[in-house]
C-alpha cells in the first residue's frame, strides 16, 4: 500500500494526491483522472524488482481498468462521487 501512496515525483502523483484531487473536483474529465493513475502504474511497472511485485501491480492496474470501463459506460447523470469512491475503494482493498 505504501508503494502507491507515497510521493513519486513532481510529474507523478501518489494515489493519496489523486484521491484528494477527486474529492476537490480538480479533474475536468475521467480521461485526465485516468492518465494520472496510469502514470503511477507505468512508473511502478518500470521499477518492479520481482515477478511478485510486477504481478501485483498488473492485477491492480487491471482492476482499475475494469472499474474505469464501468464508469465510462455509465450515463453521466448516474455517476456520483460516492459511486466512484466505492469503486476506488474496491481497488484500495486489494493494495
C-alpha positions as CSV (number, residue, x, y, z in Angstrom):
1,X,0.0,0.0,0.0
2,X,2.8,2.4,0.9
3,X,4.3,1.9,-2.5
4,X,1.4,3.6,-4.2
5,X,0.6,6.3,-1.6
6,X,4.0,7.9,-1.1
7,X,5.0,10.7,-3.4
8,X,6.9,9.6,-6.5
9,X,7.9,12.8,-8.3
10,X,6.6,16.2,-9.4
11,X,5.2,14.6,-12.6
12,X,3.7,11.5,-10.9
13,X,1.1,11.9,-8.2
14,X,0.6,9.4,-5.4
15,X,-2.8,7.7,-5.0
16,X,-3.4,9.9,-2.0
17,X,-2.8,13.0,-4.0
18,X,-5.1,11.8,-6.7
19,X,-7.8,10.9,-4.1
20,X,-7.6,14.5,-2.8
21,X,-7.9,15.9,-6.3
22,X,-11.0,13.7,-6.9
23,X,-12.6,14.9,-3.7
24,X,-11.9,18.5,-4.6
25,X,-13.2,18.1,-8.1
26,X,-9.8,19.1,-9.7
27,X,-10.2,16.8,-12.7
28,X,-12.2,18.1,-15.6
29,X,-12.7,14.6,-17.1
30,X,-12.4,10.9,-16.5
31,X,-9.7,11.0,-19.1
32,X,-7.4,13.4,-17.1
33,X,-8.0,11.3,-14.0
34,X,-7.1,8.1,-15.7
35,X,-4.0,9.5,-17.2
36,X,-2.6,10.4,-13.8
37,X,-3.4,6.9,-12.3
38,X,-1.8,5.2,-15.3
39,X,1.4,7.2,-14.7
40,X,1.6,5.5,-11.3
41,X,1.2,2.0,-12.8
42,X,3.7,2.8,-15.6
43,X,6.3,4.1,-13.1
44,X,5.9,1.0,-10.8
45,X,6.0,-1.4,-13.7
46,X,9.3,0.0,-14.7
47,X,10.6,-0.2,-11.1
48,X,9.2,-3.7,-10.2
49,X,12.1,-5.7,-8.9
50,X,10.4,-9.1,-8.6
51,X,7.8,-11.2,-10.5
52,X,5.5,-11.0,-7.5
53,X,5.6,-7.2,-7.4
54,X,5.1,-7.0,-11.2
55,X,2.1,-9.4,-10.9
56,X,0.5,-7.3,-8.0
57,X,0.9,-4.1,-10.0
58,X,-0.6,-5.8,-13.1
59,X,-3.6,-7.1,-11.1
60,X,-4.3,-3.7,-9.5
61,X,-4.0,-1.9,-12.8
62,X,-6.3,-4.4,-14.5
63,X,-8.9,-3.8,-11.7
64,X,-8.6,-0.1,-12.3
65,X,-9.2,-0.5,-16.0
66,X,-12.3,-2.7,-15.3
67,X,-13.7,-0.1,-13.0
68,X,-12.8,2.7,-15.4
69,X,-14.6,0.9,-18.1
70,X,-17.7,0.6,-16.0
71,X,-17.6,4.3,-15.2
72,X,-17.0,5.3,-18.8
73,X,-20.1,3.4,-19.9
74,X,-22.3,4.7,-17.1
75,X,-24.6,7.7,-18.0
76,X,-23.2,10.8,-16.5
77,X,-26.4,11.6,-14.6
78,X,-26.0,8.3,-12.8
79,X,-22.5,9.0,-11.6
80,X,-21.9,10.4,-8.1
81,X,-18.8,10.9,-6.2
82,X,-20.0,8.3,-3.8
83,X,-20.4,5.6,-6.5
84,X,-17.0,6.3,-7.9
85,X,-15.4,6.4,-4.4
86,X,-16.9,2.9,-3.7
87,X,-15.4,1.6,-6.9
88,X,-12.0,3.1,-6.0
89,X,-12.2,1.6,-2.5
90,X,-12.5,-1.8,-4.2
91,X,-9.1,-1.3,-5.7
92,X,-7.7,0.1,-2.4
93,X,-8.8,-3.1,-0.6
94,X,-6.6,-5.1,-2.9
95,X,-3.5,-3.0,-2.3
